[in-house]
Amino acid sequence: MAGRNGRTVRDLRRANRTAVLQRLYFDGPLSRFELGPATGLSSGSVSNVVADLVADGLVEEAGSVDSDGGRPRTLLRVAPGSGHMIGVDVGETRVRVELFDLTLTELARAERPLEQQRYAVEVIVDHIRSGIADVLTAADLAPDRLLGVGIGVPGIVERTGDRGAVVHGQTIGWDAVPLEALLRTGSPLPATVPYFIDNGAKTLGQAEMWFGGGRGARNAVVVLFGSGVGACLVTPEVEHGRAVEWGHLTVRVRGRRCRCGALGCLEAYAGAESLLARWREEGGRVPEGTDEETALTAMLAAAYPADGTAADGTALAVLEETAEYLGAGLSDLINLFQPERILVGGWAGLQLGSRFLPAVRRHARSYALRHPAEKVTIDMGRLGPDAVTVGAAILPLADFFARGGRRPEPDPESPPPAWRTALRERAPR
């Protein structure tokens, strides 16, 4: 039966389960007494919901605390083994697959380096499939125990009714790749386990907002600095984050050609790929076949030698110019969105780290409007190189919470006809 606001009793129960689960997840362990004011539910509702969640194996006891003059209060927490998620980072140097329990403790991981033909669609799909199979085997976990698989990818993700998640990755040569449909064919997972595919910068942002440097902020921008650059915007209106193609803002008219084909994009000056290319053009020596992470390590060692020898002036000059471009790019984000915090992540951002950040801050504030620049903090993200996979795993976790801790209902058709239609189309390389 639906009430005046259109909500059914089932909707109300789901909302109450969601409220209790989330409070225990983020603030637990908590007693039933504490859950009342934390969720806004009556003591009777809390008792009923907790009994329901305990019966489902989602919540368990976690000791007790003394109360004021009464019996000790039993503490409750989310049961770590009551659900599992996989997070996948389709990165610029590797595909990383990690298996987590419900509290996002890592149980297993698999990595596949990306070398030649690194973004060939068939290669990426095979890496994801085999990585999923490997982590399930390593943890001895049945595939149907999964709540879902979250995947962070480069590019724009479009959700269509007939093809699932489709990826438009112009910088990597992906033109409307039906990634979700491709993963379904030959998948090691049952059709009831959902895939959640989104932009990698957004999954990075989701992780930092839930567990990292963004916790407590209402307005924040999380920047992914790798081979290219991207960003995730979080505001009260977009609380789950929105990926913005920040790397393709034009910073120089008729400038360097970007990977996307346009001229003068921020990414053509501030991404690690372009940073290394400019160093090579100025005479920097990087052995042929060296991957980007190793090459950037060598460049940093040349610019900031630890043994007291003279710095490589060319490497230092390119890094300083890159810091200015990044700072100028951040000033655009500051002026447009006026965030409380900007957090820098991504493998290149982590490598450059604290030596690079003061110059980026200085340039950002010099290019931005004074009032919003005075209110923003610019810091490193806190979650390290696994932030994208953690954020990807949050996608099925958030869906699980939204369902009140219920798994998706089994689909009578496996796979549905939409997948068959999409799979007839050959994905471009």
Salt bridges, closest charged atoms under 4 A:
ASP11 OD1 - ARG14 NH2 2.78
ASP27 OD2 - ARG23 NE 2.82
ASP52 OD2 - ARG17 NH1 2.95
ASP52 OD2 - ARG406 NH2 3.68
ASP56 OD2 - ARG17 NH1 3.03
ASP56 OD2 - ARG406 NH1 3.30
GLU60 OE2 - ARG77 NE 2.70
GLU98 OE1 - ARG109 NH2 3.49
GLU106 OE1 - ARG109 NH2 2.97
GLU111 OE1 - ARG94 NE 3.24
GLU111 OE2 - ARG96 NE 2.72
GLU111 OE2 - ARG109 NH1 3.18
GLU122 OE2 - ARG426 NH2 3.80
GLU122 OE1 - ARG429 NH1 3.81
ASP134 OD2 - ARG112 NH2 2.49
GLU158 OE1 - HIS168 NE2 2.83
ASP198 OD2 - ARG159 NH2 3.33
ASP198 OD2 - LYS202 NZ 3.20
GLU245 OE1 - HIS248 NE2 3.97
GLU267 OE1 - HIS248 NE2 3.73
GLU267 OE2 - ARG259 NE 2.93
GLU273 OE1 - ARG118 NH2 3.53
GLU273 OE1 - ARG259 NH1 3.76
GLU281 OE1 - ARG256 NH1 3.06
GLU292 OE2 - ARG118 NH2 3.97
GLU293 OE2 - ARG94 NH1 2.99
GLU321 OE1 - ARG278 NH1 2.48
ASP379 OD1 - ARG361 NH2 3.08
ASP386 OD1 - ARG96 NE 3.64
ASP386 OD2 - ARG109 NH2 2.66
ASP399 OD2 - ARG403 NE 2.93
GLU425 OE1 - ARG163 NH1 2.85
